[in-house]
Amino acid sequence: LAIGMFFTAWFFVYEVTSTKYTRDIYKELLISLVASLFMGFGVLFLLLWVGIYV
């Protein structure tokens, strides 16, 4: 979850600080994909760890 939150924060800061001329769609997609993968697996294993079997 910590790695996913790091990439989510990085994506948020990147979106807020970049102008529409300096944005790169491939960088946005890569960061958001990595963030969603880590957050998804993090939440899945957190739920399994606390006994919520999904």
C-alpha positions as CSV (number, residue, x, y, z in Angstrom):
1,L,0.0,0.0,0.0
2,A,2.8,2.4,0.8
3,I,4.3,2.0,-2.7
4,G,0.9,2.5,-4.2
5,M,0.3,5.7,-2.2
6,F,3.8,7.0,-3.3
7,F,2.9,6.5,-7.0
8,T,-0.5,8.0,-6.5
9,A,1.0,11.1,-4.8
10,W,3.6,11.3,-7.6
11,F,0.8,11.2,-10.2
12,F,-1.2,13.9,-8.3
13,V,1.8,16.2,-8.0
14,Y,2.7,15.6,-11.7
15,E,-0.8,16.6,-12.8
16,V,-1.0,19.7,-10.6
17,T,2.5,21.1,-11.4
18,S,2.7,20.4,-15.2
19,T,1.1,22.6,-17.8
20,K,-0.9,21.2,-20.7
21,Y,2.1,21.8,-23.0
22,T,4.6,19.8,-20.9
23,R,2.3,16.8,-20.1
24,D,3.2,13.4,-21.5
25,I,0.4,11.0,-21.9
26,Y,2.7,8.0,-21.8
27,K,4.2,9.1,-18.5
28,E,0.8,9.7,-17.1
29,L,-0.4,6.3,-18.1
30,L,2.7,4.5,-16.8
31,I,2.5,6.2,-13.4
32,S,-1.3,5.6,-13.0
33,L,-1.0,2.0,-14.1
34,V,1.8,1.3,-11.6
35,A,-0.1,3.1,-8.9
36,S,-3.3,1.2,-9.5
37,L,-1.6,-2.2,-9.6
38,F,0.2,-1.6,-6.3
39,M,-2.9,-0.1,-4.6
40,G,-5.1,-3.0,-5.9
41,F,-2.7,-5.7,-4.7
42,G,-2.1,-3.9,-1.5
43,V,-5.8,-3.6,-0.7
44,L,-6.4,-7.2,-1.7
45,F,-3.8,-8.6,0.6
46,L,-4.8,-6.2,3.4
47,L,-8.3,-7.5,3.2
48,L,-7.1,-11.1,3.2
49,W,-4.8,-10.4,6.2
50,V,-7.6,-9.0,8.3
51,G,-9.8,-12.0,7.5
52,I,-12.1,-10.6,4.8
53,Y,-11.8,-13.3,2.2
54,V,-12.6,-11.9,-1.2
